[in-house]
């Protein structure tokens, strides 16, 4: 696993330690990059567990063993792999619905995480007319070494 794909900070630091031990110059270069831009556990949930938004990268990884095929075989393989993907996802979704789940596991985990984090926030003011809240953190988030903050949240732009 690469350091950027780490789901936890502990995993990230372990992988970065391996990079530092084997290729110090690479680790120095990585240290210059903002971690939230390339490390999954530091992305603040913005990518929902996805490391790429490039569709061609996703498709290429799905067909990495078919590039040598003639065009007609490649089209056929594309059809069957896509059909298989839709069937598998359909079964997963149907099982989730049958079990009474309202959200996917990823979304459910994000909701739970948000609820846990919200325990450290207090709504100080609420302007119903402008849909604006003033929120104060009661403690600093564990991910960043900064003091608790005060934020203005506007629900309408």
SULVEN-V520742 format. One line per field, one symbol per residue. phi: phi as a letter, one per 20 degrees, with the letter a starting at -180 (. if undefined). psi: psi as a letter, one per 20 degrees, with the letter a starting at -180 (. if undefined). burial: I if it has 16 or more other ideal C-beta (glycine too) atoms within 10 Angstrom, else O. Layout:
phi = ???
psi = ???
burial = ???
This chain:
phi = .egfefecfgfgfffffffffebgfffffffeefgfecdgfdelmfdlndebdegffffgffdfedfeffgfffffffffffffffffffffffffffenfecffffgfffffffffffdcceecbdffelccddcfebfgffcecfgdccdddece
psi = qqhhjpiqhggghgghhgghhhmhhgggghhiqphiiipgijjkjhiljpiqjohhgggghhkhjjhiqrghhggghgghgggggggghgggggggghijphqrgggghhggghgghiijqpohqonhgjlpqopppiqpqhhqmqqqrpqppoiq.
burial = OOIIOIOOOOIIOOIIOOIIOOOOOOIOOIOOOOIOOOIIIIIOOOOOOOOOOOOOOOOOOOOOOOOOOOOOOOOOOOOOOOOOOOOOOOOOOOOOOOOOOOOOOOOOOOOOOOOOOOOOIOOOOOOOOOOOIOIOIOOOOOOOOOOOOOOOOOOOO
